[in-house]
Amino acid sequence: MLICIPYLRAISQGNEVFPHAVYWGAIMGTILVPAFTGIGMLLFAAPLAMLPKAVLAATIVMSVLAAAEWRGFGEAWRYSRT
């Protein structure tokens, strides 16, 4: 959020609502993110508990691998080999 605030400030063009929007956005984000995470955990806990452990482990591994940016590691590897 700290990264986008200067851009939002420029887009708002000095509107007096901007500080209130940032304040309430931070408060609501702080409240809603744990709430949605908790709801998701409640909804998916039972179905995920019925999966075999290997399938559950593969799902977690694939989720982490998909979220990571691997191109930088490849470039660093090629650079270190030269």
N, C-alpha and C positions, 0 to 999 in steps of 0.2 A: 504494500500500500504506500510505503514511503517513496517508492520509485515513481508511482503514477500521480502523486499529489501535485508536483510542479506542472505536469502536463494538464491536469484537470483545472488547475488555477489559470493557466493560459487560455484554456477553452472557455472557462466561465466568464472571462473578461471583466473581472472585478465585481461580479454579482454578490450582493450582501448575503445570499443564501449559502454560498460556498462553505464558509467555516462551520455552519450548522450541519451541512450535508456530510462533511468529513467527520465531524464529531459523532453524529448518529450512525454513520456507516461503520465506524470503528466499533461502536458499542454493539450494534446489531450483528456485525460479523463475529465479535467475540462471543456473543450469546448463541447465534445460530450454528456456527461450525461444530461445536461440541454436541449440540442437539441433533443435527443431521447425522453426525458420526454415530451417536448412541442409537438412533433409530435404525440406521443401517446395520449396526452390530446386532440389534435385537432381531431384525428381519432375517439376517443371513446366518445367525449362529446355529440354528437347528439344521438347516439344509447342509451347511458345511461340516457339521459334526458327523453326519451320516456318510460322508465320503471316506474312502480308504485313505490312510495316512500318506501313501505315495502320491495319490492324485492331489491331495491337499498341498503337499510339499511342492509338487510340480506347478500347481496354480500360483503359489506364492513366489516361487523362483521366476516363473515367466512374467509375473506382474512387476517384479523388481527389475528384471532384465529389460523389459519393454520401457520402463520409466527412465532408465539410465541413458545417458548420451555417450556412446562408445566411440564415436569418431575421434574425439580428442585423445583417447588412449592409444588408438591406432597411429595417429600422427606423432605422438610422443615416442611410441615404440620405433617408428621408422626414423625419427630424428636421432634417437639414441644409438641406433645401429650404424649411423654414418659417421 
